[in-house]
Amino acid sequence: MRTQGTSPARPDAPLAAARIASVDALRGFALLGILVVNIAFLASGYRMAGMAEPAFGSSLDWGVRWVVTLFFENKFYLLFSFLFGYSFTLQVGSAARRGLPFAPMFLRRLAGLGLLGLAHAVLLFPGDILTTYAAVGLALLLFRAVRPRTAVLLAVALTVLLALGFALLAVLATSGMDMSGRVADGSAQAAASDSALGGAFWDIVSEHLRKLSLIIVARVLFQGPAVLAACLIGLAVGKLGALRDVRAYTETLRRLQWAGFTVGLAGALYYTLSAWNGAAHRFWGEAVDLVTAPLLAAAYAATFLRLLPYLPRAGRALAAPGRMALSNYLAQSLICSLIFTGYGLALIERVSPPAEVLIALGIFALQVGYSRWWLRRHRYGPVEWWLRYLTYWRSPTDGTGGRTDGAGPGRSRTRDDRHAAPAKMA
């Protein structure tokens, strides 16, 4: 409660607790994995249709596809979803400490996120996940008072139901039902998609809109619940405060590593073997992967957090893009669109899988350097700044009355509420 005569707390007032650098670094790590996966879908209409690019069939091409599918696909977006749920608890706590009404601020944030996601999906990448996060955020708002154990049980229930849904699709496909055109393009349409993406502005936008109309059911019925399940795990971890002192949870991290690198990796291998063997096999693979991919993603996170104290330079390098992950996520799609579509070089279907991975690594390296440069001068990434402005309905400041634009490297940047800014992507 605010006593009479005092002014309301500023949205960026300094807090005693320091920002958790390991969370920023983990977010940066997830951002790299997401780019390695997404670039294949941005570079080819065939990949968006769930097929291998026919122009690239060498053993090296297939080797890279297998590695990306096995170790990256469906793992890193789960890490980001986990961090979205974790960040949600920090936002709730920050608003409570300041005596600010949380729900209206968070709803404005979700509205901004939804608008960004819609523009991203239409203009750059129909595989956008920001709109999914905006919808899932509404569910988190409803579940914000649940206990950690309840959140975990809800996440497990959602995951099991999703796996059963894909198993049903697999049974229908096995029984002879034609699933082509229902959840993905066929080869002819994939070729037409490539042609459109290499064309003019309106050709590209029209193709993105067509793809959105095709995948909307899968987005609502499958991706949304999967993201919510991972967010609920993040919610539980945030309520427990586990990431503030990971050393206290060393035994739990070890168990996650054992489960992830055994059961999780076995499930990922089955998913990889099923990925390009027809609809029925692919659906069975998805069913298994839904259950096991969270375990492998958790093993990645556990291993990363345990190794981070021994790799301080790598941690600092990853933390910079992690602090402005929303800006970097959108920038990744923009850069890839300029490379692969008619917006720029129009190299759609002309870049091999190994070259795609190299391009992804190059883009991320540039983002590491740019993010470090930007954050020496500003407190937030450009898109994060706009989203905070919308959330608090006022210009973010440095806590002393001055604007953060041009904040020098000597300014304090220790506020745990800033975890909430960048954790929303695919």
Buried (B, 14 or more C-beta within 10 A) or exposed (E): EEEEEEEEEBBBBEBEBEBBBBBBBBBBBBBBBBBBBBBBBBBBBBBBBBBBBEEBEEEEBBEBBBBBBBBBBBBBBBBBBBBBBBBBBBBBBBBEBBEBEBEEBBBBBBBBBBBBBBBBBBBBBBBBBBBBBBBBBEBBBEBBEBEBEBBBBBBBEBBEEBBEBBBEBBEBBBEEEEBEEBBBBEEEBBBBBBBBBBBEEEBBBBBBEBBBEBBEEEBEEBBBBBBBBBBBBBBBBBBEEBBBEBEEBEEEBEBBBBBBBBBBBBBBBBBBBBBBEEBBBBBBBBBBBBBBBBBBBBBBBBBBBBEBEEEEEBBBBBBBBBBBBBBBBBBBBBBBBBBBBBBEBBBBBBBBBBBBBBBBBEBBEBBBEBBBEBBEEBBBBBBBBBBBBBBBEEEBBBBEEEEBBEBEEEBEBEBBBBBBBBBBBB
